[in-house]
Each structure stands twice: as structure tokens, then as C-alpha cells.
């Protein structure tokens, strides 16, 4: 590992030298690439240098232990340096974990009502609102591509795109069955009901990653439903694309332009097919994708929104760290929850690496 870290430090020095050259600013693509690499390497090198400093402090304190007059002070310094050394070693291991190659990608977000009838659909609508508010907080652009609503404003299913740097890294842990416990608006007796909705999160596939033969597509146009006045009644701007080999169907009616709807529908179709192809090639990814939404019932839950107890519990976390304030979460304040899931995932990877070592 020491050799690897030395090479990383040398590479950072090289990048910093290149960025100091005014000529590099004439090439925007090269400048952006170097800046991204610098941003990735700096925390690793800074932590490694701090670790080496803590090790030197520990060695100096160890030497001081032989002096009777300084022994007590040296022991305190040795304990402090050792604790700092251990902390920095763990931090360095975390920083060296392989990054998910999809982390910086845009997201295709799909929400579907599970069990609970109308209440399940109303909860799905709450989740859609929650993610919309979270996207606004993070500066992401969230666009509803297609949604199927109930008469009471619930969501049977909704598909959205979330665009922004790091969108997938922040939303990937949201995939799964979300359960809610509350007194429904549709319940006259005041009984608490348990309902569910499922969330799927997919990285948006680039066109260069997955190509689709146009001969495999059936493209239909139809009139948009919902608000829109005369435009809705007279213009067939909505698009339905069917991928004939797999039977995958994507609909988009968000835009007034048929061209824009087709473009968005193709992005979603490409991402779904790309995800399916990854599943075939990688058993681990297949298991992860299969487990994203489970069966849509209460048993496969990843998170429970308990309104009577005013808390959200994420069942992948442990101890008190798994409970969060429901008002904050349902209004899009998800960072604390997502940060906890990210740290838990990193800790699991570290434990796995240590077992392999």
C-alpha cells in the first residue's frame, strides 16, 4: 500500500505542476479532467501525509519514554499519536475504496404504489414530492417524465429523471420497498394502516454505453392526458416506445414537443435495457437490481415512515442512528439519512476487505 500511496502522491504533484501552467487553461477538456483528478487525489494524499506525521509523533514519544522526567508527558503524547494514527489509517482505507463508476451519473427514478390501495398511491405521491424537494435542495434538476395518477391525487406509478453531478451517489440507497404507518385520509374510523410503495433507482445510460437497433423499436404517438387545454385535445405529442425483443415499454407525455418526449423516452429505455444487460453480465449486479423493489409488500421493506411515532426508521442501519425525524425527511431533508447509509456501506466494504486480507 505504501508504494501505491507514493505513486498517488507523485501523480498529484504532477497534476499540480500542470495546473500551474497557464497554457493548460486553453484546453477546457484537459483542464476539467485534471481538476477532477486533483479533487479525487487530494484527500488521499493529505490523509497519508497526516498519517505519516502521526507515526513520527508516536516514534518521538516512544523515544522520550526512556527519560524519567518526561515519561508521563511522553505516555500521554504516545497515546494521542496512536489514536490519531488508527483514525487516519481507517480514513485512508475508506478513501482508497473503489468508487462506484456510476456515482456521478444522472438518475432514472421510478416510484410505484404497492399494497394499501389508494393509501399506497397517496404514499407514493408523498415519496415523489419528497424526492422533488430533495433534488431542489441539492441543485439537481428533476423532471417528471410519466405519471399515472388516481382520482384522489395518488400516484400509481411515476418515472422521473434526476440530473446533476453525483445524483446517483446520493439516491442509489433509496431503492427498495418503503413502508408507511399512519391514519389514512380515506380511513373514517381513525385506524392506523400500513401501506407501501417501491422505488427503483437506475443510473442513466449514455448512448455510447448501450446502442439500440432502430428496427427493434415500435414508436406510437397519442394525445397527452391531463392539463393542457386545446393542445392536449388536438396534438399527438405523447410518445410510447416498445422495444420488441424484450417487450419493454416506455411512455413520455411531459413535454409539449413530440421530439422532446421521444428523446426522453429513449433515454429511459436505454437505461432500462442497459441495466438489464448489466444484470446478465454480472450476477452481483443482478442480485442488487432484483432486490431494489422486492415484491412491493410490507415484508421486504428498507424503511418505515411511522407518523404516529414521528419517526422514520431505516432498517439497514443499527442502533439510534437508524431513526430520523419524519417531518424533516418527508419534506426532502434527506442528507443525514443518506450520509448514514453511505458510511454504513463504506464500513461494510472495509470489513469485507479486512476479511479478505
VENRA-V649480 format. One record per pair of residues at least 4 apart in sequence whose ideal C-beta (glycine too) atoms are under 6 Angstrom apart, sorted by the first residue. I is the first residue (numbers start at 1). J is the second residue. D is the distance in Angstrom with one decimal. If there is no record, write none. Layout:
I&J&D, I&J&D
This chain:
5&48&4.9, 8&41&5.8, 8&44&5.6, 9&45&5.0, 12&41&4.5, 12&45&5.0, 15&34&5.4, 15&37&5.8, 15&38&5.0, 18&24&5.6, 18&34&5.9, 19&34&5.8, 24&31&5.6, 25&31&5.8, 41&45&5.9, 42&46&6.0, 43&95&5.6, 44&95&4.9, 47&88&5.9, 47&91&5.3, 47&92&5.0, 50&88&5.6, 51&88&4.1, 54&81&5.3, 54&84&4.4, 54&85&4.3, 54&88&5.8, 55&85&5.9, 57&81&4.0, 58&81&3.9, 58&82&5.7, 61&74&4.8, 61&77&4.1, 61&78&3.8, 61&81&5.8, 64&70&4.8, 64&74&3.6, 65&71&5.6, 65&74&4.8, 70&74&5.1, 93&350&5.6, 94&346&5.3, 97&349&5.3, 102&168&5.0, 102&203&3.8, 103&168&5.6, 103&169&3.7, 104&165&5.9, 104&166&5.8, 105&168&4.7, 105&203&4.1, 105&204&5.5, 106&163&4.5, 106&167&5.4, 106&204&4.1, 107&162&4.2, 107&167&4.7, 107&168&5.2, 107&171&5.3, 107&201&5.9, 108&202&4.5, 108&204&5.7, 108&268&5.6, 108&271&4.7, 109&160&4.7, 109&162&5.6, 109&201&6.0, 110&159&5.2, 110&200&4.2, 111&124&5.2, 111&127&5.4, 111&128&5.4, 111&158&4.9, 111&199&5.5, 112&157&4.5, 112&198&5.0, 113&120&4.2, 113&121&4.1, 113&124&4.3, 113&156&5.4, 113&197&5.4, 114&120&5.3, 114&196&3.6, 114&197&5.2, 114&198&5.5, 114&296&3.7, 115&120&5.8, 115&196&5.2, 115&297&5.4, 116&120&3.2, 116&195&2.6, 118&152&5.9, 118&154&5.8, 118&186&5.4, 119&184&4.1, 119&193&5.7, 119&195&4.5, 120&195&4.2, 120&197&6.0, 121&150&4.7, 121&154&2.7, 121&155&5.7, 121&156&5.6, 122&154&4.3, 123&180&4.5, 123&195&5.3, 123&197&5.1, 124&155&4.1, 124&197&4.0, 125&154&5.2, 125&155&4.3, 127&197&5.7, 128&155&5.6, 128&158&5.3, 130&330&5.6, 130&332&5.5, 132&142&5.5, 133&331&5.9, 133&332&2.7, 134&332&4.2, 134&334&4.8, 135&140&4.0, 135&142&3.8, 135&162&5.6, 137&332&5.7, 140&162&5.2, 140&164&3.5, 140&167&5.4, 141&163&4.5, 142&160&5.6, 142&162&4.9, 143&161&5.0, 144&160&5.0, 144&254&5.8, 145&159&4.8, 145&160&5.9, 145&252&5.0, 145&254&5.4, 145&264&5.3, 146&159&4.7, 146&251&4.9, 146&252&5.5, 147&155&6.0, 147&158&4.0, 148&156&4.2, 148&157&5.0, 150&154&3.9, 162&167&4.8, 166&170&5.9, 168&172&5.5, 168&203&4.8, 170&338&5.7, 171&201&5.1, 172&201&5.4, 173&341&4.2, 174&199&5.3, 174&201&5.6, 175&199&5.7, 175&200&5.7, 175&201&4.4, 175&292&3.9, 176&292&6.0, 176&302&3.5, 177&196&5.5, 177&198&5.3, 177&294&4.9, 177&300&4.7, 177&301&4.9, 178&197&5.4, 178&303&5.2, 179&196&4.9, 179&298&5.5, 179&301&4.3, 179&304&4.7, 180&195&5.3, 180&305&4.5, 181&192&5.8, 181&194&5.2, 181&306&4.8, 182&307&3.6, 183&187&5.6, 183&190&5.6, 183&192&5.7, 184&193&5.2, 187&191&5.7, 194&298&5.8, 196&298&5.6, 198&293&3.7, 198&296&4.9, 200&292&5.1, 200&293&5.4, 202&271&5.2, 202&275&5.0, 204&271&5.1, 205&209&5.1, 205&210&4.8, 205&270&4.7, 205&271&4.4, 205&274&3.5, 210&270&5.4, 210&274&4.0, 216&243&5.9, 216&244&5.2, 216&245&5.4, 217&241&5.9, 218&242&4.3, 218&244&6.0, 219&241&5.3, 220&240&4.4, 221&236&4.3, 222&236&5.7, 222&238&5.0, 223&236&5.4, 224&228&5.9, 224&232&5.1, 224&237&5.8, 224&238&4.5, 224&253&4.2, 228&232&3.4, 230&234&5.8, 231&235&5.4, 237&256&5.8, 237&258&4.6, 238&253&3.6, 239&252&5.2, 239&261&4.3, 239&262&4.8, 239&265&4.9, 240&251&4.9, 241&250&5.0, 241&265&4.9, 241&269&5.6, 242&249&5.1, 243&248&4.3, 248&272&5.7, 250&265&4.7, 250&268&4.9, 250&269&4.6, 252&261&4.3, 252&264&4.8, 252&265&4.0, 255&260&3.8, 255&261&4.9, 270&274&5.9, 278&282&5.8, 278&285&5.0, 279&285&5.7, 279&286&3.9, 279&289&5.3, 294&300&3.0, 295&300&5.7, 302&315&6.0, 303&314&4.8, 304&313&4.9, 305&312&5.3, 306&311&5.5, 310&326&5.4, 311&323&4.9, 311&326&5.6, 312&324&4.6, 312&326&5.0, 312&329&4.6, 313&322&5.6, 313&323&5.4, 314&322&5.2, 317&321&5.4, 317&322&3.5, 317&340&5.7, 317&344&5.9, 321&340&5.6, 324&329&5.4, 324&337&5.2, 326&330&5.8, 328&333&4.0, 334&338&5.3, 335&339&5.9
